[in-house]
């Protein structure tokens, strides 16, 4: 093919990419910012902080739970096969890890071995399957008129990216932002109705949740797609407006502000143009499914930046709980998130309900991450910051 034609085609494609490429990385709800080249610093097993046997068993079990999805994975398939009949004892697991994996400490492009560790959870909000006077906030499924375009067959550097838009005539234009969707609605099925617009916003941030129905049943819903606009934290808007200080921003303080300022809630929500669409998940007692499509394990599954840490990876996390007590354990990289970008970065899944929500909402800790990587395999190829 004529290379000059390729350049011309790219020239008219770039404005479309600028307008449409956003919040589109798999299950992500935002367009990640580019980052510097991460460094994987080789380390000895002795460099890892010690973990309790219970945490070792639980963390390894969380990782192995994804092996049903990783059997054919070029990185983790062989390790999963070797772990299939492994006795579930601390001694056997420690020996297995040292035999099959090697340790790499994550470093940022600036050389730091510390980064931000946050938390997320599966919320439970009151609602209804039909619209009522109290339940009037729609939880939308995927719109009928939203078009998703994958470009990596033409542009391999865009692997994992998607364009989201709507056809107007023969022109693909960006899909509606959140303010437009809130004002006009969309051509989409309504999965459920919530009682509070802030519940919907937090549900979109978490990516999954449950709707508590009046008859006692709980409806489980999960991320299905996103409107293609970048995620902008509503807490940042509150800081910019002088309503909160940066260090004060938590889910609790945001909720308190919304209750005290109900007339400004539409303005707050419009500051985040991203909008998440959901689907209904099967009823079960298992955790919500992350980007790897396996149930998340409370306390031992994390969301990561998949450009740095491939999904399915086994990690060693050292951080603290919101109250400052130490938290050291193996965790499994089984999810992604729009705000989870960077080299030393993880979002720890805390479980379901209010108690988990308090932990998740208050968790903004510093921490270190080591990646346990199969011996003899090349490390991930991480893109450099332009």
N, C-alpha and C positions, 0 to 999 in steps of 0.2 A: 504494500500500500504506500502511496505517495506520502513522504514525511511532511511535506509542506501542507498537504491537506490536513494531516493530523494536527498541526499547529493551529491552522485556521479553525478547525472544529473545536479545539480546546479553548480558543479565544472566546467563542460565543458561549461555550459551556460554563466558563468560570463565573460569570455573573449569576447564572442560575444556581450554581453551587453555593455562592455566597449568600443567596437569598434563602435557599432551602436546606442546606446541610446544617442540621442542628439536632440535639437530643436524640441521636439516632444510632447509637452503638449498641446493637442487640437489645437488651432490656433497659438500657440507659434512658433517662429522661432529660438528657441535656447533651450538648456538644462539648466534650472535654477540651480544656485548653491544652495546647501543645506543651510538652515539658522537655527538660534537658535530658541528656543521655544518662540513664541510670547506671549505677555500677553494682555489680554482683561481686562482693568481696569474699574470696575463699576463706573459710574459717574451720577450725577444728571442732569436734564434738564437745570438747572441754570448754569451748567458748560459750556454749549455750547455758543460760540460767537453768537451774534444776527445777523439775516439775514433780508434783505429787503423782503417785501411781494412779489415783482415780482420774486425774486430769489427763494423764497419758492414755489411759484406756478409753476415756470418752472422746478425746480429740482424734485418736487413731480410728476409733469406730465411726466418727463423723466423716472422716476422709474416706474410709472403706465403703461407706454407704453409697458413694457415688460410683463405685467400680462397675455397677451394672450399666452405667452410661459411658464408661471409659474403656471398655474392653477392646475397642478398636482404635483407641487414641494412640498416636505415634509416640507420645511422651510417656503416658501413664499406663498404657495397656499392659506392658510387660510387668511392671511393678504390681499392678492389680492382680494379675494372674499368679504371681509368686505369693501374694498375700491371701489368696483364697482359702487356704487350709491352715493358716497360721493360728496356733493356740492363742487365745485371748488372755495372756498373762503379761504383766509388766516386763518380766525378763525376756520373754520371747519377742515382744514388740521392740524393746530396746536393741536386741541383737539383730532383728530384721532391719531396722532403720539404718544401723551402722553398716550392715552388709550391702544394702541396696542403694542407699542415698548418700549424697554429700551435702555439706552445709555451705550456704552462701549468705552473708549478711547483706541486706539491702542498703544502698547508699543513694542519696539524692544526687542530682547532677551537680549540686554545689558541694558534695562530699559529706553531708551530714548523715549520721546513722539514726537520727531520731525524726519522727514525723507525727502526724495527727491520727489518733485513734478515736473514732466516734462510735455510736451505737444506733441500732434501729430495732424495730419490733413489729409485731402483727397487732394492730389496734382492733378493738371491738367497739362499734358505734351503734346506737339505736337507730332503727329504720323500719321500712315496710316494703313489701313487694308491690304495693299500689300507692298511688299518691293520696295523701291525706292532708288535713289542715296542718298537722304538725310535721309530717314527713313530706317535704316539698322540694328537696334538693336532689336532682337526678344524678345517678351514677351511670354514665354512658358506656355502652359497648363501642366497638370500632365503627366509625361512620361508614355508611354505604358509599359515599362519594369521595373518600380519601384514597388517593393513589400512592402506592409505595413503589419506588424505583431503586433497584440495585444497580450500581455502576461498576462494580469491581471486575466484571467480565471485560470491560473496555479499559478501565483504569485500575490496575491491581493495587496501586497505592491507596485506593479508597476501600480496601477490603473491610467489610463489616459496617460500612456507612450506607445509609439509606436516604433517599429523597422522599419527602412527604408533601403532597400538595393536592390541588383540585384542578380539574380541567375546566377551563372557560373557553369554549370553542375548541381550538387546537392548541391553546397555550396552557402549560402547566404552571400554576401560580401557587405560592405558599398557602398552606392551609390556615384556617382562622386561628388567631391567638386566643388565649384564655378569656380575655375581656369580651371578645366577640361571641365566643361560645356561650359564656354566661348570659349575655344579653339576648342572643337570637336562638340558642339551641343548635343542635346538629341533627342530620338525618342518621340517627343511630338508635338501636334498641336501648331501652332503659332497664338496667339489670336490677336496680333497687332504688329506693328513695331514702335519703338521710334527713335528719332534723336540723342540721347545722352546717352552713357552708364551710366553716373552719374544719369540721370533721372531714369533709371531702378534700380540702387542701392537704391535711395531714395524711389522709389515705393515699393521695397521689404521691406525697413525699416518701412514704414508707413503701409503696408499690404493691402492697397486698393488705388484706384485713378481713374482718368478719362483720356482718350486719346482724345485730341482735333483733330478732323479730318478736312481736308481742306474744306469740304462742309458745315462746321459749326456744324455738329453733335458732340456729345460727347459720347464716348464708356466707359461704366462703368465696371471696373474690380475689382475683390476682391481675397483675399487669398484663395487658394485651398489646397495646401500642401507644403511641404518643404523637402529638400534633406537629412535631418537627421544629418547634420553637425552642430556643435555649432556656434552660432552667435558671432562674434567678431567685436566690433565697429571699423569702419575705422578711426574714430577720434582718437582712442587710438593708432593706428598704426602711424598716423601723429605725435602724441606726442612722441612716442618711437623713431621715426626717427629724432626728433629735428626740425620738420617743423612747429609745433604749440606748444604753451604752453597749459597745461590742461585747464586753465581758459578761453582760447581763442576759444575752440572748439564749434562751432555751425554749423548748416547746411550752413549758409552763408559763413563762413570762409573755410569750406571744399570745397564748390563750387568754391570759389575764388582761392584756391590752385590748384584745378583740371584744371581750365581755364589757369592758369599760367604754369602748368606742364603737358601738354597733353600727353607727351610720357611716363609719369610715372603712368597714370591712370590704366593700366592693373596691375601694381604692387600693387597699392592701393587697387583695387577691390579684388585681390587674397588674401589679408590679412584677408578677411572675407570669410571663407569656406562655410558659409551658402548660400543657394540659394532657393528662394521662387518661387513656381509655382502658376499660377492664373487661374481663370475662368471668364467668361463673366457674368455680372450681368444684370438684367432687367433694361431698361431705366426708370428712374423716378426722381423726384425731392427730394426724401427722402434722408436722410444721408446714408452713407455706413453701412453695417451690421457688427456688431462685433461678438465676439465668442458666444454670447447668441442668435445670429441670429435675432436680432431686429435692426431697423435703429437707429444709434447713433444720439444723440441730441447735437448740437453744444453748447459747454460751460457747459454741464450738464451730459455728459456720460464720464466715466473714464475706463481705463484699469487698472487691478489690478493683484496681485499675488493670484491666486485662491486657493492656499494652505492656505492662511491667510483669505481672504475675498471671500466667495462663490459668484459666479455670480448671479446677481439678487438682491444683497444687496443694501440697502439704506444707504448712508454715509453722514457725515457732514464734509465738507472740509474747512480748514482755511489756506490760503496761500497768496501769493502776485502775481500780474502780473509781467512780466519782467521789467516794469518801476517802480516797487516798491509799487504800489497802492494795497490796501487790496482786497482780493477776498475770500469771505466767502459765502458758499451756500450748499444746499443739492445736492448731485450728485448720479448717479446710476452706479453701477458696472456692466458693460455690455460687457466688452472686456478684452482680455489678450494680452500680448506681450512678446517677447523673452527677452527683457532687463528689464522687469517690475518684479523684484523679490525683496522680502524683506517684512518686516512687515509694516512699515509706508512708503508706496510707492504707488504712483498713477500717471497715465499718462492721462492728461485732453485732450479730443477731442475738437479742436478749430473750426472745420468746413471745408469748401472747398475753395481752391484757394490760391492766393498769400498772401493776408492779413492774413488769418489763418496760412499760412506757416511761416510767419515772427514771429507771436506770438509763434507758436509751436517750431520753431527752436531756439528761444532765451530763452525759459522757462526752467530754472534750479533753482527752488526755494526751500526753506525750507518750510515745512508745517506740520500741524497736521491733523489727521483723527480720527473721531469718527464713530463707527459702530452702527446703529440703528437696534436692533435685536428683533425679536418677543418674547414677554413675555412668559416665561414658557418653552422655548426650550433650549436644550443644545447648548453651544457654539461650534464652529468648532473645530475639533481635529487637531491641527497643529503638524506636524512632528518635532522632535528635531534634532538639528545638531549632526551628528555622531562625 
